[in-house]
Amino acid sequence: MLPILHQVAGSTLVVTGLIVLPLPLPFGLIMLVIGFALLAPYIPAVQRLIRVMRRKWPKVDAILLRYRHRFPPVIKRTIDKTHPAE
């Protein structure tokens, strides 16, 4: 039940984030990040996208690795799965 809830919430946040993205406040970007974080454990295409982004922006990768211990287990596994070296 929880994976289905994650996928529905993640999809909703991604679609809403794309709609809100042109606004001057960064709410759309925040929604996209949270939505992709919810979708990544279940959708390989999102994992590949995150892996590419982590390769492109090493600072983001360093921040994810630095704060990995603070995230819930599902996000920790996603951080491990999307490591750019793999």
C-alpha positions in Angstrom: 0.0 0.0 0.0 2.8 2.4 0.9 4.6 2.1 -2.5 1.3 2.9 -4.3 0.8 6.0 -2.1 4.4 7.1 -2.8 3.9 6.8 -6.5 0.6 8.6 -6.5 2.0 11.4 -4.3 5.2 11.6 -6.2 3.4 11.8 -9.6 1.1 14.5 -8.3 4.0 16.5 -6.9 5.9 16.3 -10.2 3.0 17.3 -12.3 2.1 20.2 -9.9 5.7 21.2 -9.7 6.0 21.4 -13.5 2.9 23.6 -13.6 4.1 25.9 -10.8 7.7 26.0 -12.0 7.4 29.3 -14.0 6.3 31.2 -11.0 8.9 33.5 -9.4 8.9 31.6 -6.1 10.8 28.3 -6.1 7.9 26.1 -5.0 7.8 24.3 -8.3 11.4 23.2 -7.9 10.9 22.0 -4.3 7.8 20.0 -5.5 9.8 18.4 -8.3 12.6 17.4 -5.9 10.2 15.8 -3.4 8.2 14.2 -6.2 11.3 12.6 -7.8 12.5 11.5 -4.3 9.2 9.6 -3.8 9.3 8.1 -7.3 12.9 7.1 -7.5 12.8 3.9 -5.5 10.2 2.5 -7.9 10.9 3.8 -11.3 14.2 3.0 -13.0 13.9 6.0 -15.4 13.8 8.4 -12.5 16.8 6.6 -11.0 18.8 7.2 -14.2 17.7 10.9 -14.3 18.9 11.3 -10.7 22.2 9.6 -11.5 22.8 11.9 -14.4 22.0 15.0 -12.3 24.4 13.8 -9.5 27.1 13.4 -12.1 26.5 16.8 -13.6 26.4 18.6 -10.2 29.0 17.1 -7.8 28.0 19.5 -5.0 24.5 18.0 -4.9 26.0 14.6 -4.8 28.3 15.6 -1.9 25.4 17.1 0.0 23.3 13.9 -0.5 26.1 11.8 0.8 26.8 14.1 3.7 23.2 14.1 5.0 22.4 10.5 4.0 22.3 9.3 7.6 19.4 11.7 8.3 17.0 10.4 5.7 14.4 7.6 6.0 15.5 4.1 4.8 13.7 4.3 1.5 15.6 7.5 0.6 18.9 6.0 1.8 18.5 3.1 -0.5 17.7 5.5 -3.4 20.8 7.5 -2.6 22.8 4.3 -2.8 21.1 3.1 -6.0 21.7 6.4 -7.8 25.3 6.9 -6.9 27.0 8.3 -10.0 29.9 5.8 -9.9 27.6 2.9 -10.7 
